[in-house]
Amino acid sequence: MPPQIVVCGDRSSGKSSVLEAITGINFPKKQGFCTCFTTELVLRQNAQSSASIRISPGTDRSSKDKQRMASFECKNAKPDIHKIINDAKVAMGINGSDRLLGSDILHIEISGPKYPDLTLVDLPGLFLPNSGQNGKEKDARLARSLMLSYMQNPRSIILAVISASSDFAQQRVIGHARAFDLKGARTLGIITNPDTLAKGSNTEELFVGLARNQHVRLDLGWHVLRNRCISGQILSISKHLEMESEFFSRSAWASLDSSQLGAKALRVRLGQVLLDRMLDQVVGVLPDIEKEITKCRVTRSSLEAPRPTVPEQQNGLPIASTVFSKKPGVTSETRGLVWNMLDAEIQQIAAESDASARARTRKRVP
């Protein structure tokens, strides 16, 4: 299966902005609980536009819940992601009081000419229930469990989102990622909200050093994104790209390579990461393929020579029966049934052979 891109981070770290930068699709953004369940977004390039949405209920769901969620389906060529996510919350019973997070999975598959072939996973953000943030202990455990289940999958490319507007030491996503990917071979660090840092401050210097792979080294390195939402206003994609480019050209971030900065560069970079990962997977399965080919060759060489003619087939059936009857555990009753079947088969072959011979004889008689 192709790799999947898993977007992970603390709550309100800017994961939705990362998803937008990759897909060009608007995702809901707000402080607090925005992502309340796992969303698997599958994009497919196709001449025709279409969309399919469904929910996979969590294992803790009752039969009644599963029945209700099974009826949740939406097929529309131009889906409204905001409406789909809100409707899914209602179907899952996530109301912000009794149930804050869900173990259910929302599957969204969108096809169209402008989309790349891509699979992304958006997960609820990590949080501490005693940190003054909304949330119960069980919800905090669930968010962590969901994230770890996707991180440990070897075909997952982990996008570890770190917000520059929060204390880096308090953001735990990198520590969790390194538990499964110590060297960062499949982890790309994403720094969001760089424009919130005071110019020339020690904090800005720390995050710029992080982007240079100095403080936490990752084999895939780091990338920096400026969020589309500024002072509560969501910019258009074109305006955002313009302001993002201007920001990176006039700040301390300009010292980084341009391939590490902005939404356009992230899409190019991820394309190469996915290609490299798929090539690694192909190389990894080659020994298994060679092993299976060798098994097939050995099996084929152990088979008897083919019997294309009727007389050869007639001679071969009793031999096969004898070999079968000598196998351990074959009863006399089974042997009798097999002999009767073979006898009928031999008679059928002989009858067909005689009929064929008579037909050929008639053709030769003038």
Short mmCIF file of the C-alpha atoms (twelve columns), coordinates in Angstrom:
data_MODEL
# 
_entry.id   MODEL 
# 
loop_
_atom_site.group_PDB 
_atom_site.id 
_atom_site.type_symbol 
_atom_site.label_atom_id 
_atom_site.label_alt_id 
_atom_site.label_comp_id 
_atom_site.label_asym_id 
_atom_site.label_seq_id 
_atom_site.Cartn_x 
_atom_site.Cartn_y 
_atom_site.Cartn_z 
_atom_site.pdbx_PDB_model_num 
ATOM 1   C CA . MET A 1   0.000   0.000   0.000   1 
ATOM 2   C CA . PRO A 2   1.206   3.576   -0.648  1 
ATOM 3   C CA . PRO A 3   2.462   5.667   2.293   1 
ATOM 4   C CA . GLN A 4   0.017   7.845   4.226   1 
ATOM 5   C CA . ILE A 5   0.791   11.303  5.602   1 
ATOM 6   C CA . VAL A 6   -0.194  11.581  9.270   1 
ATOM 7   C CA . VAL A 7   -0.565  15.109  10.671  1 
ATOM 8   C CA . CYS A 8   0.141   15.144  14.433  1 
ATOM 9   C CA . GLY A 9   0.629   17.801  17.078  1 
ATOM 10  C CA . ASP A 10  -0.726  19.485  20.175  1 
ATOM 11  C CA . ARG A 11  -4.163  21.009  20.187  1 
ATOM 12  C CA . SER A 12  -4.247  24.374  18.321  1 
ATOM 13  C CA . SER A 13  -0.748  23.824  16.917  1 
ATOM 14  C CA . GLY A 14  -1.853  24.608  13.357  1 
ATOM 15  C CA . LYS A 15  -2.528  21.121  11.987  1 
ATOM 16  C CA . SER A 16  -5.490  22.339  9.909   1 
ATOM 17  C CA . SER A 17  -3.278  24.951  8.254   1 
ATOM 18  C CA . VAL A 18  -0.784  22.225  7.362   1 
ATOM 19  C CA . LEU A 19  -3.565  20.177  5.760   1 
ATOM 20  C CA . GLU A 20  -4.679  23.236  3.786   1 
ATOM 21  C CA . ALA A 21  -1.126  23.911  2.618   1 
ATOM 22  C CA . ILE A 22  -0.876  20.372  1.240   1 
ATOM 23  C CA . THR A 23  -4.357  19.949  -0.272  1 
ATOM 24  C CA . GLY A 24  -5.632  23.456  -1.018  1 
ATOM 25  C CA . ILE A 25  -8.871  22.471  0.774   1 
ATOM 26  C CA . ASN A 26  -10.263 24.655  3.584   1 
ATOM 27  C CA . PHE A 27  -10.436 22.901  6.961   1 
ATOM 28  C CA . PRO A 28  -12.214 24.176  10.108  1 
ATOM 29  C CA . LYS A 29  -10.006 26.241  12.407  1 
ATOM 30  C CA . LYS A 30  -10.685 27.422  15.939  1 
ATOM 31  C CA . GLN A 31  -9.109  27.422  19.353  1 
ATOM 32  C CA . GLY A 32  -9.800  24.399  21.548  1 
ATOM 33  C CA . PHE A 33  -11.346 21.230  20.194  1 
ATOM 34  C CA . CYS A 34  -11.406 21.534  16.428  1 
ATOM 35  C CA . THR A 35  -10.404 18.003  15.410  1 
ATOM 36  C CA . CYS A 36  -12.599 15.736  17.536  1 
ATOM 37  C CA . PHE A 37  -12.028 12.464  15.673  1 
ATOM 38  C CA . THR A 38  -9.735  10.891  13.108  1 
ATOM 39  C CA . THR A 39  -10.284 11.977  9.518   1 
ATOM 40  C CA . GLU A 40  -8.751  9.970   6.694   1 
ATOM 41  C CA . LEU A 41  -8.697  12.066  3.536   1 
ATOM 42  C CA . VAL A 42  -7.995  10.238  0.274   1 
ATOM 43  C CA . LEU A 43  -7.351  12.382  -2.818  1 
ATOM 44  C CA . ARG A 44  -7.383  10.819  -6.279  1 
ATOM 45  C CA . GLN A 45  -6.591  12.418  -9.627  1 
ATOM 46  C CA . ASN A 46  -9.408  11.804  -12.059 1 
ATOM 47  C CA . ALA A 47  -10.929 13.555  -15.056 1 
ATOM 48  C CA . GLN A 48  -14.339 13.407  -13.343 1 
ATOM 49  C CA . SER A 49  -15.019 15.116  -9.999  1 
ATOM 50  C CA . SER A 50  -16.651 13.004  -7.291  1 
ATOM 51  C CA . ALA A 51  -16.669 12.502  -3.535  1 
ATOM 52  C CA . SER A 52  -17.634 9.739   -1.137  1 
ATOM 53  C CA . ILE A 53  -17.961 10.071  2.647   1 
ATOM 54  C CA . ARG A 54  -18.622 7.468   5.331   1 
ATOM 55  C CA . ILE A 55  -17.918 6.745   9.020   1 
ATOM 56  C CA . SER A 56  -16.199 3.689   10.485  1 
ATOM 57  C CA . PRO A 57  -17.534 3.326   14.071  1 
ATOM 58  C CA . GLY A 58  -15.056 2.735   16.899  1 
ATOM 59  C CA . THR A 59  -14.850 -0.664  18.605  1 
ATOM 60  C CA . ASP A 60  -16.451 0.790   21.750  1 
ATOM 61  C CA . ARG A 61  -19.675 1.648   19.930  1 
ATOM 62  C CA . SER A 62  -23.011 -0.076  20.603  1 
ATOM 63  C CA . SER A 63  -24.993 -1.822  17.851  1 
ATOM 64  C CA . LYS A 64  -27.412 1.105   17.804  1 
ATOM 65  C CA . ASP A 65  -24.563 3.611   17.357  1 
ATOM 66  C CA . LYS A 66  -23.036 1.530   14.559  1 
ATOM 67  C CA . GLN A 67  -26.393 1.356   12.799  1 
ATOM 68  C CA . ARG A 68  -26.833 5.123   13.005  1 
ATOM 69  C CA . MET A 69  -23.350 5.855   11.683  1 
ATOM 70  C CA . ALA A 70  -23.688 3.284   8.893   1 
ATOM 71  C CA . SER A 71  -26.436 5.446   7.399   1 
ATOM 72  C CA . PHE A 72  -24.115 8.480   7.288   1 
ATOM 73  C CA . GLU A 73  -23.112 8.890   3.676   1 
ATOM 74  C CA . CYS A 74  -22.606 11.777  1.320   1 
ATOM 75  C CA . LYS A 75  -21.904 11.683  -2.392  1 
ATOM 76  C CA . ASN A 76  -21.271 15.046  -3.942  1 
ATOM 77  C CA . ALA A 77  -18.894 16.217  -6.661  1 
ATOM 78  C CA . LYS A 78  -18.092 19.368  -4.616  1 
ATOM 79  C CA . PRO A 79  -18.161 18.462  -0.907  1 
ATOM 80  C CA . ASP A 80  -18.311 21.122  1.814   1 
ATOM 81  C CA . ILE A 81  -15.668 19.921  4.295   1 
ATOM 82  C CA . HIS A 82  -16.956 22.194  7.081   1 
ATOM 83  C CA . LYS A 83  -20.506 20.833  6.762   1 
ATOM 84  C CA . ILE A 84  -19.328 17.219  6.469   1 
ATOM 85  C CA . ILE A 85  -17.255 17.467  9.661   1 
ATOM 86  C CA . ASN A 86  -20.088 19.161  11.584  1 
ATOM 87  C CA . ASP A 87  -22.605 16.557  10.381  1 
ATOM 88  C CA . ALA A 88  -20.177 13.777  11.335  1 
ATOM 89  C CA . LYS A 89  -19.917 15.222  14.864  1 
ATOM 90  C CA . VAL A 90  -23.692 14.999  15.213  1 
ATOM 91  C CA . ALA A 91  -23.743 11.430  13.882  1 
ATOM 92  C CA . MET A 92  -21.008 10.454  16.335  1 
ATOM 93  C CA . GLY A 93  -22.750 12.132  19.263  1 
ATOM 94  C CA . ILE A 94  -19.856 14.508  19.955  1 
ATOM 95  C CA . ASN A 95  -21.529 17.449  21.679  1 
ATOM 96  C CA . GLY A 96  -18.667 19.142  23.498  1 
ATOM 97  C CA . SER A 97  -19.909 18.179  26.986  1 
ATOM 98  C CA . ASP A 98  -20.577 14.459  27.541  1 
ATOM 99  C CA . ARG A 99  -18.358 13.370  24.668  1 
ATOM 100 C CA . LEU A 100 -15.466 15.553  23.531  1 
ATOM 101 C CA . LEU A 101 -13.531 13.099  21.338  1 
ATOM 102 C CA . GLY A 102 -14.474 9.987   19.391  1 
ATOM 103 C CA . SER A 103 -12.650 6.840   18.305  1 
ATOM 104 C CA . ASP A 104 -14.677 6.732   15.084  1 
ATOM 105 C CA . ILE A 105 -13.024 7.452   11.727  1 
ATOM 106 C CA . LEU A 106 -14.430 9.791   9.104   1 
ATOM 107 C CA . HIS A 107 -13.409 8.650   5.603   1 
ATOM 108 C CA . ILE A 108 -13.470 11.301  2.879   1 
ATOM 109 C CA . GLU A 109 -12.470 10.339  -0.664  1 
ATOM 110 C CA . ILE A 110 -12.343 13.129  -3.234  1 
ATOM 111 C CA . SER A 111 -11.486 12.731  -6.917  1 
ATOM 112 C CA . GLY A 112 -10.885 15.449  -9.477  1 
ATOM 113 C CA . PRO A 113 -8.467  16.745  -12.103 1 
ATOM 114 C CA . LYS A 114 -6.699  19.157  -9.714  1 
ATOM 115 C CA . TYR A 115 -5.948  16.657  -6.948  1 
ATOM 116 C CA . PRO A 116 -2.779  14.555  -6.529  1 
ATOM 117 C CA . ASP A 117 -2.911  10.899  -5.480  1 
ATOM 118 C CA . LEU A 118 -2.514  11.320  -1.742  1 
ATOM 119 C CA . THR A 119 -3.725  9.890   1.570   1 
ATOM 120 C CA . LEU A 120 -3.685  12.150  4.655   1 
ATOM 121 C CA . VAL A 121 -4.756  11.532  8.228   1 
ATOM 122 C CA . ASP A 122 -5.873  14.347  10.544  1 
ATOM 123 C CA . LEU A 123 -5.813  13.395  14.233  1 
ATOM 124 C CA . PRO A 124 -7.137  15.059  17.415  1 
ATOM 125 C CA . GLY A 125 -4.482  17.226  19.059  1 
ATOM 126 C CA . LEU A 126 -2.644  16.251  22.237  1 
ATOM 127 C CA . PHE A 127 -3.481  18.078  25.470  1 
ATOM 128 C CA . LEU A 128 -3.097  17.835  29.226  1 
ATOM 129 C CA . PRO A 129 -6.453  17.789  31.074  1 
ATOM 130 C CA . ASN A 130 -4.954  19.625  34.063  1 
ATOM 131 C CA . SER A 131 -3.410  22.401  31.964  1 
ATOM 132 C CA . GLY A 132 -6.465  24.629  32.052  1 
ATOM 133 C CA . GLN A 133 -7.598  23.381  28.644  1 
ATOM 134 C CA . ASN A 134 -11.053 21.931  28.130  1 
ATOM 135 C CA . GLY A 135 -10.989 18.135  28.262  1 
ATOM 136 C CA . LYS A 136 -11.229 15.087  30.461  1 
ATOM 137 C CA . GLU A 137 -8.558  12.563  31.357  1 
ATOM 138 C CA . LYS A 138 -10.124 9.846   29.186  1 
ATOM 139 C CA . ASP A 139 -10.172 12.212  26.183  1 
ATOM 140 C CA . ALA A 140 -6.490  13.051  26.686  1 
ATOM 141 C CA . ARG A 141 -5.662  9.324   26.763  1 
ATOM 142 C CA . LEU A 142 -7.743  8.715   23.639  1 
ATOM 143 C CA . ALA A 143 -6.021  11.518  21.685  1 
ATOM 144 C CA . ARG A 144 -2.618  10.081  22.612  1 
ATOM 145 C CA . SER A 145 -3.677  6.514   21.779  1 
ATOM 146 C CA . LEU A 146 -5.025  7.473   18.350  1 
ATOM 147 C CA . MET A 147 -1.855  9.347   17.476  1 
ATOM 148 C CA . LEU A 148 0.476   6.534   18.582  1 
ATOM 149 C CA . SER A 149 -1.521  3.932   16.618  1 
ATOM 150 C CA . TYR A 150 -0.839  5.822   13.378  1 
ATOM 151 C CA . MET A 151 2.750   6.758   14.249  1 
ATOM 152 C CA . GLN A 152 3.775   3.137   14.770  1 
ATOM 153 C CA . ASN A 153 2.584   2.156   11.297  1 
ATOM 154 C CA . PRO A 154 5.796   1.805   9.221   1 
ATOM 155 C CA . ARG A 155 4.060   3.148   6.102   1 
ATOM 156 C CA . SER A 156 3.129   6.425   7.844   1 
ATOM 157 C CA . ILE A 157 4.994   9.640   7.022   1 
ATOM 158 C CA . ILE A 158 4.723   11.641  10.260  1 
ATOM 159 C CA . LEU A 159 4.265   15.409  10.020  1 
ATOM 160 C CA . ALA A 160 5.098   16.546  13.553  1 
ATOM 161 C CA . VAL A 161 3.537   20.007  13.903  1 
ATOM 162 C CA . ILE A 162 5.167   22.421  16.361  1 
ATOM 163 C CA . SER A 163 3.681   25.872  16.972  1 
ATOM 164 C CA . ALA A 164 6.144   28.724  17.401  1 
ATOM 165 C CA . SER A 165 3.519   30.510  19.510  1 
ATOM 166 C CA . SER A 166 3.846   27.872  22.278  1 
ATOM 167 C CA . ASP A 167 6.714   26.707  24.463  1 
ATOM 168 C CA . PHE A 168 8.634   24.110  22.462  1 
ATOM 169 C CA . ALA A 169 9.566   22.132  25.588  1 
ATOM 170 C CA . GLN A 170 5.874   21.621  26.401  1 
ATOM 171 C CA . GLN A 171 4.992   20.179  22.973  1 
ATOM 172 C CA . ARG A 172 5.307   16.399  23.127  1 
ATOM 173 C CA . VAL A 173 4.710   15.292  19.556  1 
ATOM 174 C CA . ILE A 174 8.407   14.997  18.660  1 
ATOM 175 C CA . GLY A 175 9.087   12.774  21.681  1 
ATOM 176 C CA . HIS A 176 6.246   10.444  20.692  1 
ATOM 177 C CA . ALA A 177 7.406   10.326  17.064  1 
ATOM 178 C CA . ARG A 178 10.963  9.419   18.052  1 
ATOM 179 C CA . ALA A 179 9.667   6.477   20.072  1 
ATOM 180 C CA . PHE A 180 8.804   4.821   16.740  1 
ATOM 181 C CA . ASP A 181 11.187  6.659   14.398  1 
ATOM 182 C CA . LEU A 182 14.316  7.474   16.365  1 
ATOM 183 C CA . LYS A 183 16.342  9.045   13.538  1 
ATOM 184 C CA . GLY A 184 13.426  10.788  11.880  1 
ATOM 185 C CA . ALA A 185 13.674  8.732   8.678   1 
ATOM 186 C CA . ARG A 186 9.919   9.156   8.189   1 
ATOM 187 C CA . THR A 187 9.301   12.225  10.374  1 
ATOM 188 C CA . LEU A 188 9.197   15.740  8.946   1 
ATOM 189 C CA . GLY A 189 9.000   18.534  11.527  1 
ATOM 190 C CA . ILE A 190 6.614   21.405  10.678  1 
ATOM 191 C CA . ILE A 191 6.945   24.784  12.435  1 
ATOM 192 C CA . THR A 192 3.787   26.935  12.291  1 
ATOM 193 C CA . ASN A 193 2.979   30.494  13.440  1 
ATOM 194 C CA . PRO A 194 6.516   31.854  12.850  1 
ATOM 195 C CA . ASP A 195 5.056   35.360  12.472  1 
ATOM 196 C CA . THR A 196 4.009   35.374  16.151  1 
ATOM 197 C CA . LEU A 197 7.626   35.542  17.313  1 
ATOM 198 C CA . ALA A 198 9.231   38.863  18.251  1 
ATOM 199 C CA . LYS A 199 11.938  39.762  15.741  1 
ATOM 200 C CA . GLY A 200 15.439  39.189  17.082  1 
ATOM 201 C CA . SER A 201 14.168  37.492  20.246  1 
ATOM 202 C CA . ASN A 202 15.797  34.451  21.844  1 
ATOM 203 C CA . THR A 203 12.649  32.451  21.083  1 
ATOM 204 C CA . GLU A 204 12.878  33.298  17.394  1 
ATOM 205 C CA . GLU A 205 16.530  32.273  17.410  1 
ATOM 206 C CA . LEU A 206 15.586  28.956  19.066  1 
ATOM 207 C CA . PHE A 207 12.960  28.111  16.437  1 
ATOM 208 C CA . VAL A 208 15.219  29.138  13.543  1 
ATOM 209 C CA . GLY A 209 17.882  26.832  15.008  1 
ATOM 210 C CA . LEU A 210 15.266  24.086  15.244  1 
ATOM 211 C CA . ALA A 211 14.461  24.541  11.544  1 
ATOM 212 C CA . ARG A 212 18.186  24.198  10.810  1 
ATOM 213 C CA . ASN A 213 18.077  20.747  12.418  1 
ATOM 214 C CA . GLN A 214 20.358  21.882  15.266  1 
ATOM 215 C CA . HIS A 215 18.316  21.161  18.404  1 
ATOM 216 C CA . VAL A 216 16.308  18.094  17.335  1 
ATOM 217 C CA . ARG A 217 17.811  16.315  14.360  1 
ATOM 218 C CA . LEU A 218 15.459  14.593  11.935  1 
ATOM 219 C CA . ASP A 219 16.651  12.808  8.796   1 
ATOM 220 C CA . LEU A 220 13.803  14.441  6.857   1 
ATOM 221 C CA . GLY A 221 14.540  17.793  8.504   1 
ATOM 222 C CA . TRP A 222 12.147  20.667  9.208   1 
ATOM 223 C CA . HIS A 223 9.763   22.923  7.278   1 
ATOM 224 C CA . VAL A 224 8.220   26.305  8.168   1 
ATOM 225 C CA . LEU A 225 4.676   27.470  7.313   1 
ATOM 226 C CA . ARG A 226 2.901   30.763  7.917   1 
ATOM 227 C CA . ASN A 227 -0.755  30.180  8.796   1 
ATOM 228 C CA . ARG A 228 -3.561  31.480  6.549   1 
ATOM 229 C CA . CYS A 229 -5.549  32.775  9.510   1 
ATOM 230 C CA . ILE A 230 -4.314  36.220  10.625  1 
ATOM 231 C CA . SER A 231 -6.061  38.066  13.490  1 
ATOM 232 C CA . GLY A 232 -9.113  35.850  13.028  1 
ATOM 233 C CA . GLN A 233 -9.314  36.559  9.284   1 
ATOM 234 C CA . ILE A 234 -8.745  33.722  6.809   1 
ATOM 235 C CA . LEU A 235 -6.879  34.946  3.739   1 
ATOM 236 C CA . SER A 236 -7.547  33.692  0.233   1 
ATOM 237 C CA . ILE A 237 -5.014  31.146  -1.008  1 
ATOM 238 C CA . SER A 238 -3.427  33.586  -3.474  1 
ATOM 239 C CA . LYS A 239 -3.196  36.395  -0.874  1 
ATOM 240 C CA . HIS A 240 -1.783  33.997  1.704   1 
ATOM 241 C CA . LEU A 241 0.940   32.754  -0.671  1 
ATOM 242 C CA . GLU A 242 1.862   36.344  -1.485  1 
ATOM 243 C CA . MET A 243 2.112   37.387  2.179   1 
ATOM 244 C CA . GLU A 244 3.931   34.179  3.127   1 
ATOM 245 C CA . SER A 245 6.569   34.743  0.450   1 
ATOM 246 C CA . GLU A 246 7.060   38.365  1.541   1 
ATOM 247 C CA . PHE A 247 7.328   37.375  5.221   1 
ATOM 248 C CA . PHE A 248 10.017  34.744  4.636   1 
ATOM 249 C CA . SER A 249 12.041  37.082  2.422   1 
ATOM 250 C CA . ARG A 250 12.315  39.801  5.099   1 
ATOM 251 C CA . SER A 251 12.798  37.895  8.340   1 
ATOM 252 C CA . ALA A 252 15.336  35.720  10.123  1 
ATOM 253 C CA . TRP A 253 13.788  32.753  8.292   1 
ATOM 254 C CA . ALA A 254 15.326  34.040  5.052   1 
ATOM 255 C CA . SER A 255 18.608  32.444  6.199   1 
ATOM 256 C CA . LEU A 256 17.031  29.010  5.573   1 
ATOM 257 C CA . ASP A 257 16.968  27.250  2.233   1 
ATOM 258 C CA . SER A 258 13.885  28.207  0.197   1 
ATOM 259 C CA . SER A 259 12.963  24.496  -0.066  1 
ATOM 260 C CA . GLN A 260 12.128  24.636  3.680   1 
ATOM 261 C CA . LEU A 261 9.765   27.599  3.490   1 
ATOM 262 C CA . GLY A 262 6.114   27.925  2.543   1 
ATOM 263 C CA . ALA A 263 3.188   25.905  1.225   1 
ATOM 264 C CA . LYS A 264 4.425   25.523  -2.371  1 
ATOM 265 C CA . ALA A 265 7.792   24.176  -1.249  1 
ATOM 266 C CA . LEU A 266 6.105   21.793  1.207   1 
ATOM 267 C CA . ARG A 267 4.062   20.167  -1.565  1 
ATOM 268 C CA . VAL A 268 7.189   19.655  -3.680  1 
ATOM 269 C CA . ARG A 269 9.113   18.324  -0.699  1 
ATOM 270 C CA . LEU A 270 6.404   15.882  0.322   1 
ATOM 271 C CA . GLY A 271 6.158   14.597  -3.252  1 
ATOM 272 C CA . GLN A 272 9.846   13.663  -3.129  1 
ATOM 273 C CA . VAL A 273 9.516   12.136  0.353   1 
ATOM 274 C CA . LEU A 274 6.625   9.942   -0.806  1 
ATOM 275 C CA . LEU A 275 8.512   8.871   -3.936  1 
ATOM 276 C CA . ASP A 276 11.612  7.949   -1.924  1 
ATOM 277 C CA . ARG A 277 9.508   6.047   0.579   1 
ATOM 278 C CA . MET A 278 7.724   4.050   -2.132  1 
ATOM 279 C CA . LEU A 279 11.053  3.187   -3.775  1 
ATOM 280 C CA . ASP A 280 12.374  1.977   -0.405  1 
ATOM 281 C CA . GLN A 281 9.291   -0.221  -0.007  1 
ATOM 282 C CA . VAL A 282 9.754   -1.706  -3.491  1 
ATOM 283 C CA . VAL A 283 13.418  -2.474  -2.783  1 
ATOM 284 C CA . GLY A 284 12.391  -4.030  0.546   1 
ATOM 285 C CA . VAL A 285 9.953   -6.500  -1.019  1 
ATOM 286 C CA . LEU A 286 12.288  -7.623  -3.833  1 
ATOM 287 C CA . PRO A 287 13.920  -10.389 -1.703  1 
ATOM 288 C CA . ASP A 288 10.439  -11.700 -0.803  1 
ATOM 289 C CA . ILE A 289 9.457   -11.726 -4.469  1 
ATOM 290 C CA . GLU A 290 12.633  -13.625 -5.404  1 
ATOM 291 C CA . LYS A 291 11.941  -16.141 -2.631  1 
ATOM 292 C CA . GLU A 292 8.410   -16.796 -3.909  1 
ATOM 293 C CA . ILE A 293 9.681   -17.161 -7.487  1 
ATOM 294 C CA . THR A 294 12.216  -19.767 -6.303  1 
ATOM 295 C CA . LYS A 295 9.437   -21.665 -4.481  1 
ATOM 296 C CA . CYS A 296 7.342   -21.712 -7.668  1 
ATOM 297 C CA . ARG A 297 10.289  -23.007 -9.696  1 
ATOM 298 C CA . VAL A 298 10.960  -25.799 -7.189  1 
ATOM 299 C CA . THR A 299 7.272   -26.773 -7.166  1 
ATOM 300 C CA . ARG A 300 7.129   -26.760 -10.965 1 
ATOM 301 C CA . SER A 301 10.273  -28.897 -11.287 1 
ATOM 302 C CA . SER A 302 8.773   -31.497 -8.906  1 
ATOM 303 C CA . LEU A 303 5.735   -31.961 -11.135 1 
ATOM 304 C CA . GLU A 304 5.631   -34.798 -13.672 1 
ATOM 305 C CA . ALA A 305 5.933   -34.133 -17.383 1 
ATOM 306 C CA . PRO A 306 2.695   -32.993 -19.070 1 
ATOM 307 C CA . ARG A 307 0.437   -35.589 -20.739 1 
ATOM 308 C CA . PRO A 308 -1.093  -33.846 -23.751 1 
ATOM 309 C CA . THR A 309 -2.457  -36.952 -25.521 1 
ATOM 310 C CA . VAL A 310 -5.438  -39.119 -24.484 1 
ATOM 311 C CA . PRO A 311 -3.414  -42.374 -24.129 1 
ATOM 312 C CA . GLU A 312 -0.902  -40.574 -21.881 1 
ATOM 313 C CA . GLN A 313 -3.725  -39.224 -19.743 1 
ATOM 314 C CA . GLN A 314 -5.278  -42.717 -19.480 1 
ATOM 315 C CA . ASN A 315 -1.952  -44.124 -18.297 1 
ATOM 316 C CA . GLY A 316 -1.443  -41.296 -15.818 1 
ATOM 317 C CA . LEU A 317 -4.740  -41.570 -13.935 1 
ATOM 318 C CA . PRO A 318 -4.031  -44.982 -12.327 1 
ATOM 319 C CA . ILE A 319 -0.558  -43.778 -11.318 1 
ATOM 320 C CA . ALA A 320 -2.064  -40.717 -9.634  1 
ATOM 321 C CA . SER A 321 -4.611  -42.891 -7.871  1 
ATOM 322 C CA . THR A 322 -1.920  -45.235 -6.567  1 
ATOM 323 C CA . VAL A 323 0.124   -42.323 -5.208  1 
ATOM 324 C CA . PHE A 324 -2.989  -40.889 -3.520  1 
ATOM 325 C CA . SER A 325 -4.035  -44.217 -1.977  1 
ATOM 326 C CA . LYS A 326 -0.637  -44.630 -0.317  1 
ATOM 327 C CA . LYS A 327 -0.939  -41.301 1.531   1 
ATOM 328 C CA . PRO A 328 -1.331  -41.639 5.344   1 
ATOM 329 C CA . GLY A 329 -4.908  -41.381 6.604   1 
ATOM 330 C CA . VAL A 330 -6.594  -42.463 3.352   1 
ATOM 331 C CA . THR A 331 -9.238  -45.076 4.252   1 
ATOM 332 C CA . SER A 332 -10.279 -48.038 2.126   1 
ATOM 333 C CA . GLU A 333 -13.674 -46.388 1.610   1 
ATOM 334 C CA . THR A 334 -11.987 -43.272 0.212   1 
ATOM 335 C CA . ARG A 335 -9.780  -45.423 -2.027  1 
ATOM 336 C CA . GLY A 336 -12.869 -47.146 -3.419  1 
ATOM 337 C CA . LEU A 337 -14.563 -43.812 -4.170  1 
ATOM 338 C CA . VAL A 338 -11.443 -42.501 -5.900  1 
ATOM 339 C CA . TRP A 339 -11.068 -45.698 -7.987  1 
ATOM 340 C CA . ASN A 340 -14.720 -45.484 -9.067  1 
ATOM 341 C CA . MET A 341 -14.287 -41.828 -10.043 1 
ATOM 342 C CA . LEU A 342 -11.086 -42.571 -11.950 1 
ATOM 343 C CA . ASP A 343 -12.681 -45.551 -13.668 1 
ATOM 344 C CA . ALA A 344 -15.533 -43.317 -14.846 1 
ATOM 345 C CA . GLU A 345 -13.029 -40.684 -15.949 1 
ATOM 346 C CA . ILE A 346 -10.985 -43.258 -17.909 1 
ATOM 347 C CA . GLN A 347 -14.136 -44.524 -19.616 1 
ATOM 348 C CA . GLN A 348 -15.116 -40.956 -20.513 1 
ATOM 349 C CA . ILE A 349 -11.659 -40.246 -21.966 1 
ATOM 350 C CA . ALA A 350 -11.758 -43.524 -23.914 1 
ATOM 351 C CA . ALA A 351 -15.246 -42.740 -25.264 1 
ATOM 352 C CA . GLU A 352 -14.145 -39.279 -26.366 1 
ATOM 353 C CA . SER A 353 -11.036 -40.796 -27.962 1 
ATOM 354 C CA . ASP A 354 -13.113 -43.386 -29.870 1 
ATOM 355 C CA . ALA A 355 -15.565 -40.733 -31.028 1 
ATOM 356 C CA . SER A 356 -12.695 -38.538 -32.215 1 
ATOM 357 C CA . ALA A 357 -11.111 -41.489 -34.083 1 
ATOM 358 C CA . ARG A 358 -14.403 -42.372 -35.789 1 
ATOM 359 C CA . ALA A 359 -14.857 -38.771 -36.868 1 
ATOM 360 C CA . ARG A 360 -11.395 -38.687 -38.389 1 
ATOM 361 C CA . THR A 361 -12.097 -42.004 -40.176 1 
ATOM 362 C CA . ARG A 362 -15.337 -40.670 -41.671 1 
ATOM 363 C CA . LYS A 363 -13.482 -37.647 -42.991 1 
ATOM 364 C CA . ARG A 364 -10.942 -39.915 -44.753 1 
ATOM 365 C CA . VAL A 365 -13.614 -42.147 -46.369 1 
ATOM 366 C CA . PRO A 366 -14.652 -40.704 -49.740 1 
# 
